[in-house]
Amino acid sequence: METAAGRVQSRLHERCGVSITYARGAASATLTATLDTKLLQVGSDRGGAKVVVSDAAFLVAAAALILSGSATEPAKGDTIAHAGATYTVLSPGGGEPPWQWADAHRVMMRVHTKLTS
């Protein structure tokens, strides 16, 4: 099952992916990402739920995010350049981290961003 799920995910990424430049300071990498602009639901302290909108979330293969020769995880303040726009990596709110695993097999990461220029 993991192999079948991985193949489907890979095909979706290949066919729907866009080229982005991921940067942290002077280090950068060009990779393929799938753009995801869905609403994110984040739990609140009071047992309810609030909806937080991320301007854009980019799905990237964890193995492809290599900066300065080392695999890395997205960090708050990193930037993504796509189609002439710059997005800054940030938390979607509610104390959540700026990225989450996008699949059960931890192959793809969903990176939360906000359009900054």
C-alpha positions in Angstrom: 0.0 0.0 0.0 2.8 2.4 0.8 4.3 1.9 -2.6 1.0 2.5 -4.4 0.4 5.7 -2.3 3.9 6.9 -3.0 3.4 6.4 -6.8 0.1 8.3 -6.8 1.7 11.1 -4.8 4.7 11.2 -7.1 2.6 11.4 -10.3 0.4 14.2 -8.8 3.6 16.1 -7.9 5.1 15.6 -11.3 2.0 16.7 -13.2 0.7 19.5 -11.0 4.1 20.7 -9.6 5.5 24.2 -10.2 9.1 25.3 -9.9 10.0 27.2 -6.8 13.1 28.6 -5.2 13.3 27.8 -1.5 15.8 30.1 0.4 17.2 30.5 3.9 19.6 33.4 4.1 22.2 33.0 1.3 21.4 29.3 0.8 18.8 28.4 -1.8 17.5 25.4 -3.8 15.2 25.1 -6.8 12.7 22.3 -6.5 9.2 21.2 -7.6 6.3 22.0 -5.3 2.5 21.5 -5.5 0.5 24.6 -4.6 -2.2 24.1 -2.0 -4.4 26.9 -0.8 -6.9 25.1 1.4 -8.2 26.4 4.7 -6.5 25.0 7.7 -8.5 24.2 10.8 -6.6 24.6 14.1 -8.0 23.7 17.5 -8.3 26.3 20.2 -7.7 26.2 24.0 -11.5 26.4 24.7 -12.4 23.1 22.9 -13.8 24.9 19.9 -12.1 25.3 16.5 -11.0 28.3 14.6 -10.2 28.4 10.9 -7.0 30.0 9.9 -6.2 30.8 6.2 -2.6 30.4 4.9 -2.1 32.5 1.9 -0.5 29.5 0.3 0.9 26.2 1.3 3.5 24.5 -0.8 3.8 20.7 -0.8 7.4 19.7 -1.3 9.2 16.3 -1.2 11.1 16.1 2.1 14.1 14.5 0.3 14.3 17.4 -2.1 14.7 20.2 0.5 18.5 20.3 0.5 20.2 23.6 1.6 24.0 23.9 1.7 24.3 20.2 1.0 22.2 19.1 3.9 18.6 17.9 4.2 16.6 20.4 6.2 13.1 21.1 7.5 11.3 24.4 6.8 11.8 27.1 9.3 9.9 30.3 10.1 11.3 33.2 8.1 12.5 31.1 5.1 11.2 32.3 1.8 9.7 30.7 -1.3 9.8 32.5 -4.7 7.2 31.4 -7.2 5.8 33.1 -10.3 7.4 36.5 -9.5 6.1 36.5 -5.9 7.8 35.9 -2.6 6.2 34.0 0.2 7.5 33.9 3.8 7.3 30.6 5.7 5.3 31.1 8.9 3.0 29.3 11.4 -0.6 29.1 10.3 -1.6 30.2 13.8 -2.6 28.6 17.0 0.9 27.7 18.0 1.2 25.3 15.1 4.6 24.8 13.4 5.3 26.4 10.0 5.1 23.0 8.3 3.4 19.6 8.7 3.7 16.2 7.1 1.3 16.1 4.2 1.0 12.3 4.2 1.1 9.3 6.5 4.4 8.1 5.1 6.3 11.3 5.7 7.4 11.8 2.2 5.8 15.2 1.5 5.8 18.3 3.7 3.1 21.0 3.6 4.9 24.4 4.1 2.7 27.2 5.3 3.4 30.7 3.9 2.2 34.2 3.6 2.5 36.3 0.4 5.0 39.1 1.3 5.9 40.6 -2.1 
